[in-house]
Amino acid sequence: MTTYGFDPAAPSEMQSWLVERVAEYLPDLGEAVDPHRQLGEYGLDSIAVVAFAADVEEQLGIAVDPTAIWDYPTISELAEYLAGELTELRPQPA
Protein backbone atom coordinates (compact mmCIF):
# COMPACT_ATOMS: atom_id res chain seq x y z
CA MET A 1 0.00 0.00 0.00
CA THR A 2 1.35 3.42 -0.96
CA THR A 3 1.47 6.06 1.75
CA TYR A 4 1.61 9.80 1.10
CA GLY A 5 2.54 12.86 3.11
CA PHE A 6 -0.67 14.47 1.83
CA ASP A 7 -4.19 13.49 0.79
CA PRO A 8 -3.72 12.63 -2.90
CA ALA A 9 -7.48 12.59 -3.49
CA ALA A 10 -7.66 16.27 -2.49
CA PRO A 11 -6.84 18.28 -5.63
CA SER A 12 -5.44 21.22 -3.63
CA GLU A 13 -3.00 18.97 -1.77
CA MET A 14 -2.11 17.14 -4.98
CA GLN A 15 -1.50 20.53 -6.61
CA SER A 16 0.88 21.64 -3.85
CA TRP A 17 2.79 18.38 -4.12
CA LEU A 18 3.02 18.67 -7.92
CA VAL A 19 4.31 22.26 -7.66
CA GLU A 20 7.17 20.95 -5.51
CA ARG A 21 7.86 18.10 -7.94
CA VAL A 22 7.93 20.38 -11.00
CA ALA A 23 10.21 22.84 -9.20
CA GLU A 24 12.77 20.05 -8.88
CA TYR A 25 12.90 19.82 -12.68
CA LEU A 26 13.40 23.60 -12.96
CA PRO A 27 16.28 24.37 -10.55
CA ASP A 28 17.24 27.61 -12.34
CA LEU A 29 13.72 29.03 -12.53
CA GLY A 30 14.19 31.77 -9.94
CA GLU A 31 10.45 32.13 -9.28
CA ALA A 32 7.68 30.04 -7.80
CA VAL A 33 6.01 27.53 -10.09
CA ASP A 34 2.54 28.81 -10.99
CA PRO A 35 -0.02 25.98 -10.91
CA HIS A 36 -2.14 27.80 -13.51
CA ARG A 37 0.66 28.34 -16.04
CA GLN A 38 1.09 25.78 -18.81
CA LEU A 39 3.99 23.46 -18.09
CA GLY A 40 5.25 23.88 -21.64
CA GLU A 41 5.88 27.54 -20.91
CA TYR A 42 8.55 26.48 -18.43
CA GLY A 43 10.52 24.82 -21.20
CA LEU A 44 10.00 21.24 -20.12
CA ASP A 45 11.02 19.11 -23.07
CA SER A 46 9.73 15.64 -23.87
CA ILE A 47 12.56 13.96 -21.97
CA ALA A 48 11.78 15.97 -18.83
CA VAL A 49 8.05 15.24 -19.22
CA VAL A 50 8.68 11.49 -19.47
CA ALA A 51 10.92 11.62 -16.40
CA PHE A 52 8.38 13.74 -14.50
CA ALA A 53 5.55 11.34 -15.39
CA ALA A 54 7.65 8.37 -14.24
CA ASP A 55 8.47 10.19 -11.00
CA VAL A 56 4.79 10.94 -10.32
CA GLU A 57 3.86 7.37 -11.24
CA GLU A 58 6.41 5.97 -8.82
CA GLN A 59 5.38 8.28 -5.98
CA LEU A 60 1.63 7.78 -6.40
CA GLY A 61 1.71 4.10 -7.28
CA ILE A 62 -0.50 4.51 -10.36
CA ALA A 63 0.21 4.45 -14.08
CA VAL A 64 0.76 7.96 -15.46
CA ASP A 65 1.04 8.20 -19.22
CA PRO A 66 3.38 11.07 -20.18
CA THR A 67 0.72 12.32 -22.59
CA ALA A 68 -1.41 13.20 -19.54
CA ILE A 69 1.07 16.04 -18.92
CA TRP A 70 0.08 17.53 -22.29
CA ASP A 71 -3.61 16.60 -21.97
CA TYR A 72 -3.75 18.42 -18.61
CA PRO A 73 -1.19 21.16 -19.33
CA THR A 74 -1.27 23.05 -16.03
CA ILE A 75 -0.46 21.70 -12.60
CA SER A 76 -3.95 22.66 -11.51
CA GLU A 77 -5.55 20.57 -14.27
CA LEU A 78 -3.12 17.70 -13.76
CA ALA A 79 -3.83 17.68 -10.01
CA GLU A 80 -7.58 17.40 -10.65
CA TYR A 81 -7.01 14.54 -13.08
CA LEU A 82 -4.62 12.61 -10.82
CA ALA A 83 -6.78 13.12 -7.73
CA GLY A 84 -9.72 11.73 -9.70
CA GLU A 85 -7.70 8.73 -10.84
CA LEU A 86 -6.66 7.95 -7.27
CA THR A 87 -10.20 8.38 -5.98
CA GLU A 88 -11.43 5.84 -8.54
CA LEU A 89 -8.82 3.34 -7.36
CA ARG A 90 -9.65 3.65 -3.67
CA PRO A 91 -11.68 0.77 -2.29
CA GLN A 92 -15.25 1.86 -1.68
CA PRO A 93 -16.72 1.22 1.78
CA ALA A 94 -19.05 -1.74 1.91
Secondary structure as the mmCIF struct_conf table of DSSP 4:
data_model
#
loop_
_struct_conf.conf_type_id
_struct_conf.id
_struct_conf.beg_label_comp_id
_struct_conf.beg_label_asym_id
_struct_conf.beg_label_seq_id
_struct_conf.end_label_comp_id
_struct_conf.end_label_asym_id
_struct_conf.end_label_seq_id
BEND BEND1 GLY A 5 PHE A 6
TURN_TY1_P TURN_TY1_P1 PRO A 8 ALA A 9
BEND BEND2 ALA A 10 ALA A 10
HELX_RH_AL_P HELX_RH_AL_P1 PRO A 11 TYR A 25
TURN_TY1_P TURN_TY1_P2 PRO A 27 ASP A 28
BEND BEND3 GLU A 31 GLU A 31
HELX_LH_PP_P HELX_LH_PP_P1 ALA A 32 ASP A 34
TURN_TY1_P TURN_TY1_P3 PRO A 35 HIS A 36
BEND BEND4 ARG A 37 ARG A 37
STRN STRN1 GLN A 38 GLN A 38
HELX_RH_3T_P HELX_RH_3T_P1 LEU A 39 TYR A 42
TURN_TY1_P TURN_TY1_P4 GLY A 43 GLY A 43
HELX_RH_AL_P HELX_RH_AL_P2 SER A 46 LEU A 60
TURN_TY1_P TURN_TY1_P5 GLY A 61 GLY A 61
BEND BEND5 ILE A 62 ILE A 62
TURN_TY1_P TURN_TY1_P6 PRO A 66 PRO A 66
HELX_RH_AL_P HELX_RH_AL_P3 THR A 67 ASP A 71
BEND BEND6 TYR A 72 TYR A 72
STRN STRN2 THR A 74 THR A 74
HELX_RH_AL_P HELX_RH_AL_P4 ILE A 75 LEU A 89
BEND BEND7 ARG A 90 ARG A 90
HELX_LH_PP_P HELX_LH_PP_P2 PRO A 91 PRO A 93
#
